[in-house]
Amino acid sequence: THDPDAHVILLENTRFLGGEETNDERLARGLAELGDLYVNDAFGSAHRAHASTEGVAHWLKPSVAGLLMQKELDYLGSALENPQRPFVAVLGGAKISGKIDVIEQLLPKVDRLIVGGAMACTFFKAMGIETGKSLVESDRVDMAKDLLARGSKKLFLPVDATVAPALDAPQKAHAVARDAIPADEAMFDIGPNSASQFADVILSAKTVIWNGPMGVFETKPFDAGTRAVADALARATKRGATTIVGGGDSAAAVAEMGLESAMSHVSTGGGASLEFLEGKVLPGVAALDDKT
């Protein structure tokens, strides 16, 4: 800058500041003394009410969203409020418990809800299917039954599974139909038929939101399902669909595959995008005067 009175101060990681995570008012006011206006571009921490995100916005006016924050809110907001249809959500990850609120929010809004990852096993259990040594949340089986009853026309579950005796025995991995999981083996990825069916559903969509891998993608060959979904999203984007990857493990998988630029939007916030999809108010956003 050519303005001799303009200064840039780079603070250390604000988490090191006492009072940051408790949203201490004195710290927030102290931070507010440092500038003339407040721009929050940290979507990834917008779901936490901290002194440098939520607190400072009350004391430093105007408080506005940065360009990345605006992009996040635009993509996620328009997908939920006014999606181009067909609207498909792809949910994965280990546990149904972490995604219950997302499923509840998305089920009425989407045309198809694809379920992969170990969370599919809890649905299998609810359907009376043998799940072997797969991860199943026994306290969520009734909930899965209820979701199956309510969303049967929209829910799209794997038709097959890639199983092995243990995660550290990937050389013994093989695909089986979902109702043929051996009692002494576990599902570590969706199977190849599921991967191609999921891809077909994704390719028919105009809006896709993806959150959570289809299997243990860090260990080959249990990355195949996640790769198939990422490839399908990339192809759907080329066809003109809006594709949104909701941060976290999905974003990591897309980055590892070098497909970030092939998606419409890859979210920078795993927890924040999840809470946004759950319909929760993000305190770091709510505190701003201008979100656009």
C-alpha positions in Angstrom: 0.0 0.0 0.0 1.1 3.6 -0.7 -0.7 5.0 2.4 1.9 5.8 5.0 -0.7 5.5 7.7 -1.9 2.0 6.7 -0.6 -1.0 8.6 -0.8 -4.7 8.4 -0.5 -6.6 11.7 -0.2 -10.4 11.5 -1.3 -12.0 14.8 -0.2 -15.4 15.9 -2.8 -18.2 15.8 -5.7 -16.7 17.7 -6.3 -20.1 19.5 -3.2 -19.3 21.5 -4.9 -16.2 22.9 -6.6 -16.7 26.3 -10.3 -16.1 25.9 -10.4 -16.9 22.2 -12.4 -20.1 22.5 -14.6 -18.8 25.4 -15.5 -15.8 23.3 -14.2 -13.5 25.9 -15.6 -9.9 25.6 -12.3 -8.2 26.6 -10.3 -10.1 24.0 -13.0 -9.4 21.3 -12.9 -5.6 22.2 -9.1 -5.7 22.1 -9.1 -7.2 18.7 -11.7 -4.6 17.5 -9.3 -1.8 18.5 -6.8 -3.0 15.8 -8.8 -2.0 12.7 -11.5 0.1 11.1 -13.7 -2.6 9.8 -14.0 -6.4 10.1 -13.9 -8.9 7.3 -14.5 -12.6 8.2 -13.2 -15.0 5.6 -12.8 -18.0 7.8 -15.8 -20.2 6.9 -14.1 -23.2 8.3 -14.4 -21.8 11.9 -17.8 -20.0 11.4 -19.6 -22.7 13.3 -17.8 -21.8 16.5 -18.6 -18.6 18.5 -15.0 -17.4 19.2 -13.7 -14.0 20.1 -11.9 -13.4 16.8 -14.9 -14.6 14.7 -18.2 -13.9 16.5 -17.2 -11.6 19.3 -15.2 -9.0 17.4 -18.0 -8.5 14.9 -20.1 -6.9 17.6 -17.4 -4.3 18.4 -15.9 -3.5 15.0 -18.4 -2.1 12.4 -19.0 -2.7 9.6 -18.5 -6.4 9.9 -18.8 -8.1 6.5 -18.2 -11.5 4.8 -15.0 -12.0 2.8 -15.0 -13.3 -0.8 -14.5 -16.9 0.2 -17.1 -16.8 2.9 -19.5 -15.3 0.4 -18.8 -18.1 -2.1 -19.3 -20.7 0.5 -22.7 -19.2 1.6 -23.7 -18.7 -2.0 -23.1 -22.3 -3.1 -24.4 -24.0 0.0 -27.3 -21.6 0.5 -28.6 -21.8 -3.1 -28.2 -25.6 -3.2 -30.5 -25.9 -0.1 -32.9 -23.1 -0.9 -33.3 -23.2 -4.6 -31.5 -26.2 -6.2 -31.6 -27.0 -9.9 -33.3 -30.5 -10.1 -32.7 -33.4 -9.9 -31.0 -32.6 -6.6 -28.9 -35.5 -5.3 -27.1 -35.7 -1.9 -24.3 -38.2 -1.4 -23.6 -39.0 2.3 -20.9 -41.3 3.5 -18.5 -41.7 6.5 -18.4 -44.1 9.3 -21.4 -43.2 11.5 -25.0 -42.5 11.0 -25.0 -40.6 14.3 -22.8 -37.8 12.9 -25.1 -37.4 9.9 -28.6 -37.7 11.4 -29.4 -34.0 11.4 -28.1 -33.7 7.8 -30.3 -36.7 6.7 -33.3 -35.2 8.4 -32.7 -31.8 6.7 -31.9 -33.1 3.3 -34.4 -35.9 2.9 -37.4 -33.6 2.3 -35.4 -31.4 -0.1 -33.5 -33.9 -2.3 -34.8 -36.1 -5.1 -32.3 -38.8 -4.3 -30.2 -39.4 -1.1 -27.3 -41.8 -1.7 -25.9 -43.5 1.4 -22.4 -45.1 1.4 -19.6 -45.7 3.9 -19.9 -47.7 7.0 -23.1 -45.9 7.9 -24.8 -48.0 5.2 -24.2 -51.0 7.4 -26.5 -49.6 10.1 -29.2 -49.4 7.4 -28.4 -53.0 6.3 -28.9 -54.1 9.9 -32.2 -52.3 10.0 -33.2 -54.3 6.8 -32.3 -57.6 8.5 -29.2 -58.1 6.4 -26.1 -59.9 7.8 -23.4 -57.3 8.4 -20.6 -59.6 9.7 -17.9 -57.7 11.5 -18.8 -54.4 9.9 -19.2 -51.3 12.0 -22.8 -51.0 13.0 -24.3 -48.5 15.5 -26.7 -50.8 17.2 -28.3 -47.9 19.1 -29.2 -46.3 15.7 -30.8 -49.3 14.0 -34.4 -48.2 15.0 -33.6 -44.8 13.6 -32.4 -46.3 10.4 -35.6 -48.4 10.2 -37.6 -45.2 10.6 -35.6 -43.4 7.9 -36.1 -46.4 5.5 -39.8 -46.3 6.1 -40.1 -42.5 5.5 -37.6 -42.1 2.7 -37.7 -45.5 0.9 -38.4 -43.8 -2.4 -35.5 -41.4 -2.1 -32.9 -43.4 -0.2 -30.4 -45.2 -2.4 -28.2 -47.8 -0.6 -25.3 -49.9 -1.8 -26.3 -53.1 -3.6 -22.9 -54.7 -3.0 -19.9 -54.3 -0.7 -16.2 -54.7 -0.8 -15.3 -56.8 2.2 -12.2 -58.3 3.8 -11.4 -60.2 7.0 -9.7 -57.1 8.4 -8.7 -53.6 7.3 -5.0 -54.7 7.4 -5.7 -57.6 5.0 -6.6 -55.5 1.8 -5.1 -58.3 -0.4 -8.1 -60.4 0.7 -10.6 -57.8 -0.4 -13.5 -59.1 -2.6 -16.9 -57.9 -3.7 -20.1 -59.5 -2.5 -23.8 -58.8 -2.8 -25.1 -56.8 0.1 -27.0 -59.8 1.4 -24.0 -62.0 1.2 -21.5 -60.3 3.6 -19.7 -63.2 5.3 -20.2 -63.4 9.1 -16.4 -63.2 9.7 -15.7 -60.3 7.4 -16.4 -56.6 7.3 -17.5 -54.0 4.7 -14.7 -51.5 4.0 -16.1 -49.9 0.8 -19.1 -50.0 -1.4 -18.9 -52.6 -4.2 -18.3 -52.0 -7.9 -22.0 -52.3 -8.8 -23.0 -49.7 -6.2 -20.2 -47.5 -7.5 -21.6 -47.6 -11.0 -25.2 -47.2 -9.9 -24.3 -44.2 -7.7 -22.4 -42.7 -10.6 -25.5 -43.0 -12.8 -27.6 -41.2 -10.3 -25.0 -38.5 -9.9 -24.7 -38.0 -13.6 -28.5 -37.6 -13.9 -28.4 -34.7 -11.4 -28.3 -30.9 -11.8 -27.2 -30.3 -8.2 -25.1 -32.6 -6.1 -23.9 -32.2 -2.5 -21.4 -34.8 -1.3 -20.2 -35.2 2.3 -18.3 -38.3 3.5 -16.3 -41.0 1.8 -17.8 -44.3 0.5 -15.2 -46.4 2.2 -11.8 -46.4 4.0 -10.3 -44.5 1.1 -6.9 -44.1 2.8 -6.3 -47.9 2.2 -6.3 -49.4 -1.3 -8.4 -51.0 -2.7 -11.1 -49.5 -0.4 -10.7 -46.2 -2.1 -12.5 -47.4 -5.3 -16.0 -46.3 -4.3 -14.9 -42.8 -3.2 -12.9 -42.4 -6.4 -15.9 -43.4 -8.5 -18.1 -40.8 -6.7 -15.5 -38.1 -7.2 -15.1 -39.0 -10.9 -18.9 -39.0 -11.4 -19.1 -35.5 -9.7 -16.4 -34.2 -12.0 -18.2 -35.6 -15.1 -21.5 -34.2 -13.9 -19.8 -30.7 -13.5 -18.7 -30.9 -17.1 -22.3 -31.6 -18.1 -23.4 -28.4 -16.4 -24.4 -29.6 -12.9 -23.5 -27.7 -9.8 -21.4 -29.9 -7.6 -20.5 -29.1 -4.0 -18.1 -31.1 -1.9 -18.8 -30.5 1.8 -15.3 -30.3 3.2 -13.7 -32.8 5.6 -12.7 -36.3 4.3 -14.5 -35.8 1.0 -12.5 -32.6 0.3 -9.3 -34.5 1.2 -10.1 -37.3 -1.2 -10.9 -34.9 -4.0 -7.7 -33.0 -3.4 -5.7 -36.2 -3.3 -7.2 -37.1 -6.7 -6.4 -33.7 -8.1 -10.0 -33.0 -8.9 -10.6 -29.9 -6.9 -10.8 -27.7 -10.0 -13.2 -30.2 -11.6 -15.9 -29.5 -9.0 -18.1 -26.3 -8.8 -17.2 -25.8 -5.2 -15.1 -27.6 -2.6 -15.9 -26.3 0.9 -13.1 -25.2 3.2 -15.0 -26.2 6.3 -15.9 -29.8 7.2 -17.7 -29.0 10.5 -19.0 -25.7 9.3 -20.5 -27.1 6.1 -22.0 -30.0 8.0 -23.7 -27.7 10.4 -24.9 -25.5 7.6 -26.4 -28.5 5.9 -28.0 -29.4 9.2 -29.9 -26.1 9.1 -28.0 -24.7 12.0 -27.2 -21.0 12.4 -23.4 -20.4 12.1 -22.5 -17.9 14.8 -19.5 -16.4 12.8 -21.9 -15.6 10.0 -24.9 -14.5 12.0 -22.8 -11.8 13.7 -21.9 -10.1 10.4 -23.8 -7.0 9.2 -23.4 -7.9 5.5 -23.2 -11.5 4.4 -23.1 -10.8 0.7 
